[in-house]
Amino acid sequence: MKIKCDPALLNNAEDKLLFFSGMFSHRENHTLETSNIESLLNSDNLNEIEKEYFRRLTVASSYRNYDLEVTISTSDEIDNTFTASQLNDILSRKAIIILENEFSDAAFIETVLKSQDKQHLIDVRDISWEIKGTGGCGEIPKHIISESKKMKSLKRIVVVHDSDRMFPTSGISDIQQKIIDSANAHGITCWVMTPTY
C-alpha cells in the first residue's frame, strides 16, 4: 500500500513520531507515496534527521509500486484518509483474498504471481496477506460480509472465483452473480476467472 503524508501532519511532534515509526516498521510491505516529497522536505517543521527519514523512505519506495493509496493526516473525515494514531493498525492489517477453494485456487494465484515476476508478493504472503477458503462458491457472500465488518473503512479484500461457465456463450449462474453483487455492495474488488476457448 502507498502511504501519503499530509504536510499538516508535520505540525505535531507526536504525529510525526507515529508516522515515522509506522513507516519504518512496515517498510518491507508498504511504501511512501512521493508526489508531495518536495513539499514535505521543505517543511519548517522537520529537522535534518526527519528529512533524512523521508529521503530513505523515498528511495525504498522506488523499488515497489502499489495501487492502493491512503493519506495520513490530522483528520480522518475524508475517504481513505486516516490519522497518525491509526497508521500502525492499518499497516499491520493483512490483505484478505477470498477464494472458493483455499488450496487449488491459492496454488493458481501463486503460479500467476510467479509468471508475472512478483516473487516479492509471494515472499511476504504470511506477513502481508491471508487466504480465506470458503469451501464452495455459495459461502463466498458470507465471507465477504464477515471480512468487510472486520476491516471497517479500509477494505483490503479481493474476491477471486471462477465463472463455472461450461461454454463461452453460457451466462453466469445465480450463485456467481450473488458473489459479484455482494462484492460490489461492500466496495470489494471481485475478479471472475473465465475460461478461454
N, C-alpha and C positions, 0 to 999 in steps of 0.2 A: 504494500500500500504506500502511496505517496503522501507525505505529511507536509502541508504548507504552514508556515509560521506567519501569523498576522503580526506586523511590526508593533501593533499596540500591546502585544503580549510582553514586549521587552521593557515596558514601563514598570513592571513589578518583579522584584528580585526573586520571590518565591515561585512565580510562574516561570521565570527563566530557568531556575534550578530544576523544576519539574519537567520542563520541556527538554533540556539537555540530558538529564538523567534518563528519561524515557527513550529518547532517540538513540543514545549511545548503548543503552541496554538491549535495544531491539534492532540495531543497525544491520544485522545479517538478514533480516526479514522485511524491513521497511526502509524507505528512503526519504530524503528531504526533497520536497518539490522546490525547484530552484528558480522559478520565473521571477521572483522578487528578491533574489540574493543581494543585488546591489543595494537595494533599499535597506535590507537587514544589516549589511556590513557598514553602511554609512550612518547607522543609528548612533546617536549620542549616548544611548543607554547601554551600550556594550563596552566592556573593557577589552583589552587586547587578547586575553585568553579566550573570552567568549567569541570574539571574531574568528579566532583560530578554530574553535569548535565548529562554527558554521562552515569554514573552509574545508575542514576534514569531512564533514557530512556531505558537502557538495561533491568532493572527489569520490566518496563512496557511492553517491547517487548516480554517478556516471556509468557504473557497472551494471545497473539494473533498471528496468523500466516497468512500472506497474500502471494499470488502468485506473484502479480505484483511488480517489484522492479525497482527503479530508483536510479541513483547516483547523488549526488550533488557535483560539483567540481568547478574548476576555469574556465572551458571552457565547452561549450555545443556542441562540434563538433562531439562527438561520440553518437550513438543511445542510447536513454534512459539515457542520461547524461545532466544535467541542471546546471545552476549557482545558487548561493545562492539567487540572486535577483529574480529568477523565482520560488523559492520554495513556497512562500505563495500562489501564483496563482495556482500552481499545487496541493497543499494540499487542497485548497478551492474548487477546481473543483469537482463537483459531478460526480459519475459514472452514465452512462446512460444505461438503459435497454429498448430496443425497442421490443415491443410486438405487436401482431396483435390486441388483444383486451385488453384495459387497465384494465378493471375491472375483468373479469373472469380469464384472464391469470395471472394478478397480485395476485389474491387470490390463484391460483395454486402455484405460486412461493413462497408465504408466507407459504403455507402448507408444501412445500418441505423443506424450511428453518427450520420450526418448527420440522419436522420429523428428521432432521439432527442435532438437538440441536444447532441451530445457532441463538438463540434469540437475541444475541448482534447485529447481522446484521439487524434484524427487528427493534430493538430499535433505530438505527441510520438512519433509512430509509430516513427521511426528511432532515437529515443533510448530509449524505454521498452518497445517490443515488436517482435517479429520474427515474420514469417510463414514457415512451413515448408510448402511444397507438396510433396506426395508423388508426384504423377503418377498417382494411382489409389488407390482405396479399399483395395485389397489390401496396399498398402505402409504404411498408417497404423499398424498394430500395431508394425511395426519401428521407426518413428519414435517412437512412444510409449516403447518400451523404451530407445532411444538417448537421448532427451531426459531421461527420468527418471534415468538413470545420471549424466548431466551435472549435474543440479540437486541431487542427493542429497536432503537432508532437506526443503528448502523448494521445493516444486514449483509454480512459476508457469507452469503449462501448461494450455491448454484445447484440446480437440479439437472441431472443428465439421465435421460431414459430413451429407450428405442421406441420407434413408432408402431412396432408389431404389424407393419403392413406386409401382406403376402405378395402383393403385386403393385407396380408403380401407380396404377390407377385407383388403388384402394384408398378409401378415406381413413382418417384417424378414428380409432374406436372411441366410444364414450368414456371409457376409463382413461385413455391417454388424453382426451380433451379435458377431463376433470383435473388432471395434473397440470396442464398448461394454464387453465383458468385459475386454479389455486395459486400457482406461482405468480401469475400476473396480479391477482388480487392482493398479494402480500409484497409486491415490489421485488420479486426474486427472479434472477435470470434463469431461464429454462431452455436447455438445449435438447432438441429432439433428434436422435440419430435415425436417419432414414437410409435404407439400402440403396445402392446404385445397381442398376441392371444393365 
